[in-house]
Amino acid sequence: IWTQTVSMGVQLAYNVVRRTPVTTYAEIAILFPQLLLLTLVVAWADGNLGPRVWLADLCLCVGVTAMALGWVSSTFTTAAYTANALFGLVAVLPQVIINYKNKSTGQ
């Protein structure tokens, strides 16, 4: 959940910095706060909701806000977005290989 939340935050900040039309990334703007809340719910359900979780969510919000407002270099924001895309490709690569070997779509 944390990696997905960070990913959505980076995507949101990148789109704001690039001044992409909201219609192309509105879903991300909705999903990011939902994922922040989900991290809290999961931590609460696991009995781990404490200062560390709240602080992590706060730091993530501050970081995304700083990137979106341009307080962080747009070069860094772009690099984070690029790294995010590469991690996404690496994450799905094993499943793609398995599906290819099994001549399946994974369904």
KEKOLMI-771930 format. One record per atom (N, C-alpha, C): x, y, z; residue in three letters. Coordinates in Angstrom, 3 decimals. Layout:
<pts>
pt X=X Y=Y Z=Z res=ALA
...
</pts>
This chain:
<pts>
pt X=0.830 Y=-1.189 Z=0.000 res=ILE
pt X=0.000 Y=0.000 Z=0.000 res=ILE
pt X=0.879 Y=1.258 Z=0.000 res=ILE
pt X=1.959 Y=1.214 Z=0.783 res=TRP
pt X=2.826 Y=2.393 Z=0.859 res=TRP
pt X=3.451 Y=2.714 Z=-0.486 res=TRP
pt X=3.915 Y=1.687 Z=-1.191 res=THR
pt X=4.546 Y=1.957 Z=-2.489 res=THR
pt X=3.538 Y=2.528 Z=-3.484 res=THR
pt X=2.326 Y=2.034 Z=-3.448 res=GLN
pt X=1.276 Y=2.552 Z=-4.331 res=GLN
pt X=0.937 Y=3.995 Z=-3.958 res=GLN
pt X=0.915 Y=4.292 Z=-2.677 res=THR
pt X=0.609 Y=5.650 Z=-2.222 res=THR
pt X=1.705 Y=6.621 Z=-2.664 res=THR
pt X=2.955 Y=6.224 Z=-2.489 res=VAL
pt X=4.072 Y=7.065 Z=-2.934 res=VAL
pt X=4.005 Y=7.257 Z=-4.444 res=VAL
pt X=3.733 Y=6.173 Z=-5.159 res=SER
pt X=3.633 Y=6.237 Z=-6.617 res=SER
pt X=2.564 Y=7.234 Z=-7.053 res=SER
pt X=1.394 Y=7.164 Z=-6.442 res=MET
pt X=0.315 Y=8.086 Z=-6.790 res=MET
pt X=0.678 Y=9.526 Z=-6.443 res=MET
pt X=1.364 Y=9.704 Z=-5.319 res=GLY
pt X=1.795 Y=11.044 Z=-4.935 res=GLY
pt X=2.756 Y=11.648 Z=-5.934 res=GLY
pt X=3.712 Y=10.851 Z=-6.385 res=VAL
pt X=4.681 Y=11.326 Z=-7.381 res=VAL
pt X=3.965 Y=11.645 Z=-8.689 res=VAL
pt X=3.060 Y=10.779 Z=-9.100 res=GLN
pt X=2.315 Y=11.024 Z=-10.333 res=GLN
pt X=1.482 Y=12.303 Z=-10.234 res=GLN
pt X=0.862 Y=12.514 Z=-9.096 res=LEU
pt X=0.054 Y=13.712 Z=-8.895 res=LEU
pt X=0.925 Y=14.964 Z=-8.983 res=LEU
pt X=2.038 Y=14.968 Z=-8.249 res=ALA
pt X=2.925 Y=16.132 Z=-8.263 res=ALA
pt X=3.467 Y=16.394 Z=-9.663 res=ALA
pt X=3.856 Y=15.350 Z=-10.358 res=TYR
pt X=4.403 Y=15.498 Z=-11.711 res=TYR
pt X=3.386 Y=16.146 Z=-12.645 res=TYR
pt X=2.160 Y=15.678 Z=-12.582 res=ASN
pt X=1.119 Y=16.236 Z=-13.454 res=ASN
pt X=0.802 Y=17.682 Z=-13.114 res=ASN
pt X=0.858 Y=18.038 Z=-11.851 res=VAL
pt X=0.631 Y=19.432 Z=-11.461 res=VAL
pt X=1.778 Y=20.302 Z=-11.972 res=VAL
pt X=3.015 Y=19.832 Z=-11.786 res=VAL
pt X=4.185 Y=20.588 Z=-12.241 res=VAL
pt X=4.164 Y=20.769 Z=-13.756 res=VAL
pt X=3.784 Y=19.726 Z=-14.478 res=ARG
pt X=3.745 Y=19.789 Z=-15.946 res=ARG
pt X=2.537 Y=20.550 Z=-16.470 res=ARG
pt X=1.646 Y=20.929 Z=-15.561 res=ARG
pt X=0.409 Y=21.631 Z=-15.926 res=ARG
pt X=-0.420 Y=20.821 Z=-16.927 res=ARG
pt X=-0.434 Y=19.527 Z=-16.683 res=THR
pt X=-1.251 Y=18.634 Z=-17.486 res=THR
pt X=-2.722 Y=18.955 Z=-17.208 res=THR
pt X=-3.581 Y=18.915 Z=-18.212 res=PRO
pt X=-5.007 Y=19.166 Z=-17.949 res=PRO
pt X=-5.550 Y=18.209 Z=-16.880 res=PRO
pt X=-6.302 Y=18.749 Z=-15.956 res=VAL
pt X=-6.823 Y=17.965 Z=-14.836 res=VAL
pt X=-7.612 Y=16.750 Z=-15.322 res=VAL
pt X=-8.245 Y=16.873 Z=-16.468 res=THR
pt X=-9.048 Y=15.753 Z=-16.973 res=THR
pt X=-8.193 Y=14.519 Z=-17.261 res=THR
pt X=-6.898 Y=14.697 Z=-17.440 res=THR
pt X=-6.041 Y=13.537 Z=-17.727 res=THR
pt X=-5.506 Y=12.871 Z=-16.469 res=THR
pt X=-5.560 Y=13.547 Z=-15.327 res=TYR
pt X=-5.038 Y=12.934 Z=-14.105 res=TYR
pt X=-5.974 Y=13.066 Z=-12.902 res=TYR
pt X=-7.215 Y=13.413 Z=-13.130 res=ALA
pt X=-8.165 Y=13.611 Z=-12.027 res=ALA
pt X=-8.308 Y=12.356 Z=-11.166 res=ALA
pt X=-8.224 Y=11.193 Z=-11.794 res=GLU
pt X=-8.338 Y=9.949 Z=-11.039 res=GLU
pt X=-7.227 Y=9.839 Z=-9.995 res=GLU
pt X=-6.029 Y=10.279 Z=-10.356 res=ILE
pt X=-4.902 Y=10.217 Z=-9.429 res=ILE
pt X=-5.147 Y=11.153 Z=-8.247 res=ILE
pt X=-5.710 Y=12.312 Z=-8.525 res=ALA
pt X=-6.017 Y=13.268 Z=-7.459 res=ALA
pt X=-7.054 Y=12.718 Z=-6.488 res=ALA
pt X=-7.869 Y=11.807 Z=-6.940 res=ILE
pt X=-8.859 Y=11.162 Z=-6.069 res=ILE
pt X=-8.244 Y=9.970 Z=-5.354 res=ILE
pt X=-7.452 Y=9.188 Z=-6.066 res=LEU
pt X=-6.870 Y=7.976 Z=-5.487 res=LEU
pt X=-5.807 Y=8.261 Z=-4.429 res=LEU
pt X=-5.039 Y=9.330 Z=-4.606 res=PHE
pt X=-3.966 Y=9.611 Z=-3.642 res=PHE
pt X=-4.493 Y=9.808 Z=-2.218 res=PHE
pt X=-5.481 Y=10.688 Z=-1.997 res=PRO
pt X=-5.998 Y=10.808 Z=-0.625 res=PRO
pt X=-6.651 Y=9.523 Z=-0.118 res=PRO
pt X=-7.290 Y=8.782 Z=-1.026 res=GLN
pt X=-7.886 Y=7.511 Z=-0.612 res=GLN
pt X=-6.812 Y=6.543 Z=-0.130 res=GLN
pt X=-5.692 Y=6.497 Z=-0.831 res=LEU
pt X=-4.600 Y=5.612 Z=-0.425 res=LEU
pt X=-3.968 Y=6.075 Z=0.887 res=LEU
pt X=-3.884 Y=7.391 Z=1.091 res=LEU
pt X=-3.394 Y=7.886 Z=2.379 res=LEU
pt X=-4.295 Y=7.402 Z=3.515 res=LEU
pt X=-5.600 Y=7.502 Z=3.312 res=LEU
pt X=-6.540 Y=7.007 Z=4.318 res=LEU
pt X=-6.434 Y=5.497 Z=4.490 res=LEU
pt X=-6.215 Y=4.801 Z=3.389 res=LEU
pt X=-6.095 Y=3.342 Z=3.457 res=LEU
pt X=-4.880 Y=2.922 Z=4.276 res=LEU
pt X=-3.782 Y=3.665 Z=4.161 res=THR
pt X=-2.611 Y=3.326 Z=4.981 res=THR
pt X=-2.955 Y=3.434 Z=6.464 res=THR
pt X=-3.751 Y=4.439 Z=6.814 res=LEU
pt X=-4.163 Y=4.595 Z=8.213 res=LEU
pt X=-5.099 Y=3.476 Z=8.658 res=LEU
pt X=-6.027 Y=3.114 Z=7.786 res=VAL
pt X=-6.977 Y=2.046 Z=8.123 res=VAL
pt X=-6.252 Y=0.714 Z=8.289 res=VAL
pt X=-5.332 Y=0.416 Z=7.384 res=VAL
pt X=-4.584 Y=-0.843 Z=7.475 res=VAL
pt X=-3.733 Y=-0.866 Z=8.743 res=VAL
pt X=-3.075 Y=0.243 Z=9.045 res=ALA
pt X=-2.270 Y=0.305 Z=10.272 res=ALA
pt X=-3.158 Y=0.140 Z=11.504 res=ALA
pt X=-4.334 Y=0.755 Z=11.483 res=TRP
pt X=-5.265 Y=0.613 Z=12.598 res=TRP
pt X=-5.722 Y=-0.836 Z=12.737 res=TRP
pt X=-6.066 Y=-1.474 Z=11.615 res=ALA
pt X=-6.536 Y=-2.860 Z=11.646 res=ALA
pt X=-5.436 Y=-3.811 Z=12.130 res=ALA
pt X=-4.187 Y=-3.487 Z=11.818 res=ASP
pt X=-3.065 Y=-4.316 Z=12.267 res=ASP
pt X=-2.632 Y=-3.990 Z=13.694 res=ASP
pt X=-3.217 Y=-2.966 Z=14.264 res=GLY
pt X=-2.840 Y=-2.554 Z=15.606 res=GLY
pt X=-1.544 Y=-1.759 Z=15.639 res=GLY
pt X=-1.149 Y=-1.199 Z=14.502 res=ASN
pt X=0.110 Y=-0.456 Z=14.415 res=ASN
pt X=-0.080 Y=1.035 Z=14.194 res=ASN
pt X=-1.290 Y=1.533 Z=14.383 res=LEU
pt X=-1.537 Y=2.950 Z=14.132 res=LEU
pt X=-0.958 Y=3.761 Z=15.287 res=LEU
pt X=0.185 Y=4.339 Z=15.006 res=GLY
pt X=0.869 Y=5.143 Z=16.016 res=GLY
pt X=1.507 Y=6.354 Z=15.371 res=GLY
pt X=2.347 Y=7.031 Z=16.127 res=PRO
pt X=2.985 Y=8.245 Z=15.616 res=PRO
pt X=3.798 Y=8.028 Z=14.335 res=PRO
pt X=4.428 Y=6.877 Z=14.188 res=ARG
pt X=5.236 Y=6.625 Z=12.994 res=ARG
pt X=4.382 Y=6.620 Z=11.727 res=ARG
pt X=3.215 Y=6.013 Z=11.799 res=VAL
pt X=2.331 Y=5.952 Z=10.632 res=VAL
pt X=1.800 Y=7.339 Z=10.311 res=VAL
pt X=1.363 Y=8.063 Z=11.326 res=TRP
pt X=0.868 Y=9.421 Z=11.109 res=TRP
pt X=1.965 Y=10.311 Z=10.536 res=TRP
pt X=3.181 Y=10.170 Z=11.072 res=LEU
pt X=4.302 Y=10.971 Z=10.589 res=LEU
pt X=4.662 Y=10.617 Z=9.148 res=LEU
pt X=4.608 Y=9.332 Z=8.813 res=ALA
pt X=4.898 Y=8.903 Z=7.440 res=ALA
pt X=3.875 Y=9.492 Z=6.470 res=ALA
pt X=2.603 Y=9.455 Z=6.838 res=ASP
pt X=1.561 Y=10.052 Z=5.990 res=ASP
pt X=1.772 Y=11.562 Z=5.857 res=ASP
pt X=2.094 Y=12.208 Z=6.964 res=LEU
pt X=2.331 Y=13.648 Z=6.936 res=LEU
pt X=3.534 Y=13.988 Z=6.052 res=LEU
pt X=4.622 Y=13.239 Z=6.191 res=CYS
pt X=5.814 Y=13.478 Z=5.363 res=CYS
pt X=5.504 Y=13.270 Z=3.887 res=CYS
pt X=4.712 Y=12.269 Z=3.592 res=LEU
pt X=4.331 Y=12.013 Z=2.203 res=LEU
pt X=3.503 Y=13.170 Z=1.658 res=LEU
pt X=2.564 Y=13.663 Z=2.444 res=CYS
pt X=1.755 Y=14.814 Z=2.016 res=CYS
pt X=2.614 Y=16.051 Z=1.806 res=CYS
pt X=3.529 Y=16.303 Z=2.734 res=VAL
pt X=4.403 Y=17.467 Z=2.620 res=VAL
pt X=5.301 Y=17.338 Z=1.389 res=VAL
pt X=5.851 Y=16.149 Z=1.168 res=GLY
pt X=6.716 Y=15.939 Z=0.007 res=GLY
pt X=5.986 Y=16.132 Z=-1.310 res=GLY
pt X=4.798 Y=15.576 Z=-1.411 res=VAL
pt X=4.010 Y=15.714 Z=-2.638 res=VAL
pt X=3.605 Y=17.171 Z=-2.840 res=VAL
pt X=3.207 Y=17.833 Z=-1.770 res=THR
pt X=2.835 Y=19.241 Z=-1.865 res=THR
pt X=4.036 Y=20.090 Z=-2.287 res=THR
pt X=5.194 Y=19.822 Z=-1.707 res=ALA
pt X=6.404 Y=20.572 Z=-2.056 res=ALA
pt X=6.763 Y=20.387 Z=-3.532 res=ALA
pt X=6.631 Y=19.164 Z=-4.021 res=MET
pt X=6.910 Y=18.923 Z=-5.440 res=MET
pt X=5.880 Y=19.635 Z=-6.314 res=MET
pt X=4.615 Y=19.539 Z=-5.938 res=ALA
pt X=3.548 Y=20.123 Z=-6.749 res=ALA
pt X=3.622 Y=21.653 Z=-6.791 res=ALA
pt X=4.056 Y=22.255 Z=-5.694 res=LEU
pt X=4.148 Y=23.718 Z=-5.645 res=LEU
pt X=5.448 Y=24.249 Z=-6.242 res=LEU
pt X=6.326 Y=23.348 Z=-6.635 res=GLY
pt X=7.580 Y=23.770 Z=-7.244 res=GLY
pt X=8.660 Y=24.105 Z=-6.240 res=GLY
pt X=8.453 Y=23.793 Z=-4.962 res=TRP
pt X=9.476 Y=24.031 Z=-3.951 res=TRP
pt X=10.634 Y=23.060 Z=-4.138 res=TRP
pt X=10.338 Y=21.936 Z=-4.763 res=VAL
pt X=11.347 Y=20.947 Z=-5.119 res=VAL
pt X=11.605 Y=21.116 Z=-6.609 res=VAL
pt X=12.829 Y=20.974 Z=-7.004 res=SER
pt X=13.199 Y=21.153 Z=-8.412 res=SER
pt X=12.322 Y=20.290 Z=-9.318 res=SER
pt X=11.901 Y=20.875 Z=-10.423 res=SER
pt X=11.095 Y=20.108 Z=-11.380 res=SER
pt X=11.924 Y=18.972 Z=-11.979 res=SER
pt X=13.238 Y=19.133 Z=-11.999 res=THR
pt X=14.113 Y=18.053 Z=-12.471 res=THR
pt X=14.010 Y=16.854 Z=-11.541 res=THR
pt X=13.997 Y=17.105 Z=-10.227 res=PHE
pt X=13.848 Y=16.012 Z=-9.262 res=PHE
pt X=12.484 Y=15.356 Z=-9.399 res=PHE
pt X=11.449 Y=16.173 Z=-9.561 res=THR
pt X=10.098 Y=15.631 Z=-9.709 res=THR
pt X=10.007 Y=14.758 Z=-10.955 res=THR
pt X=10.606 Y=15.215 Z=-12.045 res=THR
pt X=10.615 Y=14.427 Z=-13.282 res=THR
pt X=11.408 Y=13.139 Z=-13.098 res=THR
pt X=12.535 Y=13.228 Z=-12.402 res=ALA
pt X=13.341 Y=12.027 Z=-12.142 res=ALA
pt X=12.572 Y=11.032 Z=-11.277 res=ALA
pt X=11.849 Y=11.539 Z=-10.285 res=ALA
pt X=11.041 Y=10.658 Z=-9.434 res=ALA
pt X=9.940 Y=9.995 Z=-10.246 res=ALA
pt X=9.334 Y=10.742 Z=-11.154 res=TYR
pt X=8.293 Y=10.190 Z=-12.023 res=TYR
pt X=8.873 Y=9.115 Z=-12.944 res=TYR
pt X=10.050 Y=9.378 Z=-13.490 res=THR
pt X=10.706 Y=8.402 Z=-14.362 res=THR
pt X=11.055 Y=7.138 Z=-13.592 res=THR
pt X=11.617 Y=7.307 Z=-12.403 res=ALA
pt X=11.947 Y=6.146 Z=-11.567 res=ALA
pt X=10.688 Y=5.364 Z=-11.220 res=ALA
pt X=9.607 Y=6.077 Z=-10.947 res=ASN
pt X=8.325 Y=5.452 Z=-10.648 res=ASN
pt X=7.862 Y=4.576 Z=-11.814 res=ASN
pt X=7.993 Y=5.106 Z=-13.026 res=ALA
pt X=7.597 Y=4.336 Z=-14.214 res=ALA
pt X=8.484 Y=3.105 Z=-14.388 res=ALA
pt X=9.781 Y=3.261 Z=-14.160 res=LEU
pt X=10.696 Y=2.115 Z=-14.289 res=LEU
pt X=10.403 Y=1.047 Z=-13.244 res=LEU
pt X=10.137 Y=1.469 Z=-11.996 res=PHE
pt X=9.783 Y=0.501 Z=-10.952 res=PHE
pt X=8.497 Y=-0.227 Z=-11.306 res=PHE
pt X=7.563 Y=0.478 Z=-11.912 res=GLY
pt X=6.312 Y=-0.151 Z=-12.340 res=GLY
pt X=6.551 Y=-1.222 Z=-13.380 res=GLY
pt X=7.440 Y=-0.932 Z=-14.328 res=LEU
pt X=7.766 Y=-1.937 Z=-15.352 res=LEU
pt X=8.471 Y=-3.141 Z=-14.748 res=LEU
pt X=9.407 Y=-2.879 Z=-13.856 res=VAL
pt X=10.150 Y=-3.971 Z=-13.216 res=VAL
pt X=9.206 Y=-4.825 Z=-12.371 res=VAL
pt X=8.244 Y=-4.204 Z=-11.732 res=ALA
pt X=7.314 Y=-4.931 Z=-10.872 res=ALA
pt X=6.432 Y=-5.900 Z=-11.646 res=ALA
pt X=6.048 Y=-5.533 Z=-12.870 res=VAL
pt X=5.158 Y=-6.407 Z=-13.630 res=VAL
pt X=5.920 Y=-7.382 Z=-14.529 res=VAL
pt X=7.211 Y=-7.176 Z=-14.698 res=LEU
pt X=7.988 Y=-8.020 Z=-15.599 res=LEU
pt X=7.911 Y=-9.514 Z=-15.258 res=LEU
pt X=8.055 Y=-9.934 Z=-14.006 res=PRO
pt X=7.951 Y=-11.371 Z=-13.709 res=PRO
pt X=6.609 Y=-11.974 Z=-14.144 res=PRO
pt X=5.531 Y=-11.238 Z=-13.943 res=GLN
pt X=4.218 Y=-11.749 Z=-14.331 res=GLN
pt X=4.102 Y=-11.845 Z=-15.844 res=GLN
pt X=4.654 Y=-10.887 Z=-16.557 res=VAL
pt X=4.634 Y=-10.924 Z=-18.019 res=VAL
pt X=5.402 Y=-12.141 Z=-18.521 res=VAL
pt X=6.544 Y=-12.418 Z=-17.927 res=ILE
pt X=7.356 Y=-13.584 Z=-18.327 res=ILE
pt X=6.596 Y=-14.881 Z=-18.061 res=ILE
pt X=5.990 Y=-14.977 Z=-16.895 res=ILE
pt X=5.216 Y=-16.184 Z=-16.561 res=ILE
pt X=4.058 Y=-16.356 Z=-17.535 res=ILE
pt X=3.348 Y=-15.274 Z=-17.826 res=ASN
pt X=2.227 Y=-15.339 Z=-18.752 res=ASN
pt X=2.703 Y=-15.748 Z=-20.150 res=ASN
pt X=3.859 Y=-15.232 Z=-20.580 res=TYR
pt X=4.409 Y=-15.571 Z=-21.887 res=TYR
pt X=4.749 Y=-17.059 Z=-21.944 res=TYR
pt X=5.395 Y=-17.566 Z=-20.897 res=LYS
pt X=5.775 Y=-18.983 Z=-20.870 res=LYS
pt X=4.551 Y=-19.885 Z=-20.855 res=LYS
pt X=3.506 Y=-19.461 Z=-20.167 res=ASN
pt X=2.276 Y=-20.251 Z=-20.076 res=ASN
pt X=1.322 Y=-19.987 Z=-21.236 res=ASN
pt X=1.709 Y=-19.096 Z=-22.144 res=LYS
pt X=0.863 Y=-18.691 Z=-23.266 res=LYS
pt X=-0.535 Y=-18.324 Z=-22.749 res=LYS
pt X=-0.504 Y=-17.428 Z=-21.757 res=SER
pt X=-1.732 Y=-17.031 Z=-21.074 res=SER
pt X=-1.722 Y=-15.520 Z=-20.863 res=SER
pt X=-2.890 Y=-14.983 Z=-20.575 res=THR
pt X=-2.980 Y=-13.572 Z=-20.231 res=THR
pt X=-2.987 Y=-13.389 Z=-18.713 res=THR
pt X=-2.903 Y=-14.482 Z=-17.980 res=GLY
pt X=-2.910 Y=-14.407 Z=-16.536 res=GLY
pt X=-4.291 Y=-14.381 Z=-15.937 res=GLY
pt X=-5.301 Y=-14.546 Z=-16.755 res=GLN
pt X=-6.682 Y=-14.528 Z=-16.271 res=GLN
pt X=-7.063 Y=-15.827 Z=-15.641 res=GLN
</pts>
